[in-house]
Amino acid sequence: DWQEKLHITILNYLQKNNLSFETLAIKDKKDLVEHLFQLGAFKEKNAADYIAKILGLGRATVFKYLKQWRA
């Protein structure tokens, strides 16, 4: 299921970049969201809401990032 794949992708990203989920700075979260965007994670229905929730970001923040990258 796509949510499980998403969690695995996030875990791999954190390990590859020597980051800890608990100590992610806002820039780290934005970089992670961009990484997920590049991988096509936002093609799933409600993915933006789900990703915002698990990363502790506002829904509007995620949509703002997406708007920037889609332009």
N, C-alpha and C positions, 0 to 999 in steps of 0.2 A: 504494500500500500504506500501511496506517495508520502504520507506523513512519516512513516518509518524511514523511507529513503532520505527524506529531508533531515531527520535527526542524525542519520549516519553521515550525511554530507557535511553537516555542521560540525560534528565531532571530528571528522577527518580534517576539515579546514582548521579547526582550533589546534589540533595536534601538529599539523604541518607548519603552522605559524607560531608555535610555542605560546599559545594564548590559553587563558583559563576563562571558562564561561562566567564565573563569578566576578571576575575583575575586568570584564570588557569595558573599555572606554567607548564613548559615543562614536569616535572615529573608527574604532575596531568594528563596532556594530554596523556602521554604514558600509565599510569595506566588505563585511560578511554578507550584507544584503545585496551588494553589487555582485559579489561572487555568485550568489544564488540566482540573481537576475540573469547573469551571463550563462548559467547552466540551464535556464528555462524553468526554474522552479515556480515562477509566477503564472504559468500557463494553467495550473490546476485551479479549479473553482474554490474561492475563499482562501487561496494561498496567502494573499497579502495580510488578511486578518490573522491567520494562524501564525505566520512568521512574526508579525508585530507582537502578538501575545507572548510567544515563547522567548523572544529577545527582549521583552520589556520595553518596547518602543510604542509610541502612539501610532494608531492606524493612519492618521493624517501624515505623520512623518514618513512612513513607508511609502505612501502614495506620492508624496512630494519627491522622494528619491526616484521612484519609478518614472514620474513625469520628466525629470531631468534626463534620465538615461534613454528614454524613448524618443526624446526630441532630436 
